[in-house]
């Protein structure tokens, strides 16, 4: 699988999320091992947010990458109510402190709240000038929100848009993905294995294709998500064994027959849909 180009960086199309990490679901040791295993397998993008566990996920990641920071493309997200001239610098500093690093490779607005896009962009650009972040982007923006962003001065410096996308939730394919490709803005896909209550891994078609490719259903679903070479998926996994299984997605090539079977089971959108979020 070829790499994804994001703000001049060549990245693996498969990274790691951390929504529930550092919050007692497993031991810190297990989750740290999982993250370090992923990095060793080339899954060098680690995504987090100040919201996740109220900073506990960032703290765990800081422990995991302390001696391998330069091997990681580190992403975090800021609450929308902190993305202003009064609070952004402090919020970023707190994130950097928890992550035990002096810079973020990518800083995202977690979702849009209000209409102060110009102030947000100015704040991100100021953090870039100070060396605190290397690039910035957004999350949970639909096509209309992205168009509004690009009308703001320096809004075209947005490096990515992170959205909810998986085989069972394909609404972004109708307008957002074509728009993003036209403007050369890669997407990051969160929850690529499905949202809460989804059971994509047990669908008969997914099980059959996973068996065909001698992979887990999760790896098959991930291979589908990153199939176009312009989407970076960030599944969360708290164990090294699951991370290794996920990494197999990088070597799966879905042929036209596979894709047709998936389209039949999970039809692509035929019209514009409201952006799904989780």
Secondary structure, 3 states (H helix, E strand, C coil): CCCEEECCEEECCECEECCCCCCCCCCHHHHHHHHHHHHHCCCCEEECCCCHHHHHHHHHHHHHCCCCHHHCEEEEEECHHHCCCCCHHHHHHHHHHHHCCCCECEEEECCCCCCCHHHHHHHHHHHHHCCCECCEEEECCCHHHHHHHHCCCCHHHCCEEEEECECCECHHHCCHHHHHHHCCCEEEEECCCCCCCCCHHHCHHHHHHHHHCCCCHHHHHHHHHCCCCCEEECCECCCHHHHHHHHHHHHCCCCHHHHHHHHHHCCCCCCCCCCCCC
